[in-house]
Amino acid sequence: MKRQVSVVHVKGESNEGSEESGKNSPVPEVDAPMPRKRATLRQPNPTRVEAEKPVIELRPLGLITGSADNKLFSLVDDGRLSAGEGVLFSARKIANSKNEDRIAFGQFIGALGDYIYWWAVLDGHGGKDCVEFCAAQISNLLQKNLKKFSKIAEALPKVIKALDASFGKLSPTNMSGTTCLLSCLVRGTLYTVNVGDCRGVILSRGCTNISQINREHTVTDEKERERLEKLSSKVGYKMIHQRDQIKENRDCYQAWFESDKGVAKRLQVRVPPKVQDRFNMSMPWKSISVTSSIGDFVFGPILGPQPDVYTTPLAPRPSLLLIASDGLWHVISNDELKSAVFNFLQEHLIVFDSLEDLEISELLENLTLTLANLAWSKYGGPGALRDDISLVAVYLPSSAMAEKQIFYPTHPSDF
């Protein structure tokens, strides 16, 4: 069984990680086509590898795009070389040109000769510079560190910090930043590293059970608030309780948690005058909802990459990995997602554990579109502010197949 992947982008009208909001513009919902029980073979691109090697096809990446007035949606092909990994699908609803979500993925051979597959969802804020830089560089830095370090769990945090350091050297006064959730599959283990508020879940036991694979770095998390409180005494910024406690002439960062009905929602920061000048800021205030990120240099010692690493063994039966930006999780809980996936399978008479490759491809394509549409509809009607939604779905093999690498291509030249 080959591993299958589906990718969904949904363009929103505002970005929770940024102070700025996009313009309101109604977006029509895209109806996801329903899968058939038995998929039909898609017509491949004629590009193939000759001789005895496993077939490598240049298959289409289905991308849904819209016109400027949001009235026209169409399918376009964007060729993507796929080495035994099935078909990738992407759907994006266009609200305006400010989408700051990005998705990256790939495969290579690691330091110990194991095949490594990886997927990442990045949610930018404050501009596109940081998220576009990270999406472009993550593959090179990941391969460099995973070939240098034999222990995956030690290498992944170095990838995140290397992205932050590299972007800082390139653009030290850039005020944009990004979150990043990166998962790597190595034999029977899924390794995940996270900074920010993206979330990954695994649905197992025929998609009747759901488990979250990471903790989010947001001000709503009590542990994150406590970490920032303790960090303030070590790195030289002042935590205060509310805005009226600010001392205007103090040449250090002053920060507090902004609450709504007693629940912390955002981190508010008064930037020191020297930093305001360096970043050419017109106002001394900045706010953000995440407590760890790449970039965001204007926040100084308060915000930075504090990556957490998680190790998840694969289940004895095939399972489904879903990685999404916070635009999905704002409106859909883990239990609601599990119910939506289970109902989708039941409605279309799909037995998750016994699917064939082509059926998996069609399932993931339609399931990701269905979930994206469900989340989009929960934001409200025309004119409602929506966040960007990006979703990656991966069909994970059983632990036994993964350990033997049965579902991987057999030729290293495919990588």
Order of alpha helices (4+ residues) and beta strands (2+ residues): beta-beta-beta-beta-beta-beta-alpha-alpha-beta-beta-beta-beta-alpha-beta-beta-beta-alpha-beta-beta-beta-beta-alpha-alpha-alpha-beta-alpha
